[in-house]
């Protein structure tokens, strides 16, 4: 039997795994406690392998797990190992790079192999790609892998969807209350039984995606992330805007990513210069809000916030959208970069109506989006 203090630590560890992208539910949590309680003399190695087998669903999670396990349960050992490894990695990098690093953009892909040996990058090259700023991934294969990881990350939203109950006439689990109410006219004899079934209902998302020139470096990654969200939530809607706004839900639902790219590129009206965020949101409010916005809708705006419209104009449109929806999230690919400051007039005017202002420059930055949605 596990004592209360130890069970609380297991719950904390489950929260850590969930924040890192692992799908950990109540079943995994109770099974973890059961496995450890069944061990006669639990040690580090057996506990690690047992929990890893239970909590990991793919290669990336499997490789990442050991470092998180050690840092959580044995923090002193983890800090000593990290210090030793970082020194060895630094020596290796200096040798391979000839003791000179010539700019971030030119060295990111060259460092993939050396970073793969470091425990600071637990899943090797793949984990390096998730952390890298997409703007600096100048290797074609690395960019495609980052885009693919972003789409897979968005699909995790499907697993986190809330479970609902529905009353039906046929099923396996009888609902006593509804059965009694349905058969009151028959003296309570269950001639017409009622059954309840559980089903997952994905959230209703409305994605407003900036495709102006200033977003061109980041959009390949963000298109794939948005496409993953639309696939995870079938009733959701997607729009793109620059100086005007267009509905692209059908394009995002294309089965082939190549078909989606071809259709997006063939629509010349989608690729224009400036950015009129406020004017585009006004067009959305006038023509689409009535049919797409609901009380449970989660609005996701993807933009760097560079707007030619007046800040007050943007604030008035955001206020209208916020009043008709459950949550408003703004993803900004510039936010995670040191050179960017969110103190410009446009973002200051928008912030009072934004629930979460989140960086969107890398796959890891996008991870927090899934867990900050009010499902």
WOHU-V886217 format. One line per field, one symbol per residue. psi: psi as a letter, one per 40 degrees, with the letter a starting at -180 (. if undefined). A space follows every 10 residues. Layout:
psi->???
This chain:
psi->hhiddddddd ddddddddde eighaddddd dddddddehd ghiddddddd ddddeheidd dddddddddd dddgdddddd dddddddddd ddddddeffh hgiddeeddd edddddehee gdfbdddddd dihddegehd dddddddddd ddddeeddde iihiiihidi adhhhddddd ddfdeefehg dgiiihiiih hiihihhhhh fideeddedd dddddddddd ddgdeiihii iceiiihfdd ddehdhdddd dddddegdee gacahgdddd dddddddddd edhidehhhh hhieehieii dddddddddd ddeeidihhh hheedeideh heeidddddd ddehdhhhif eidddededd eehg.
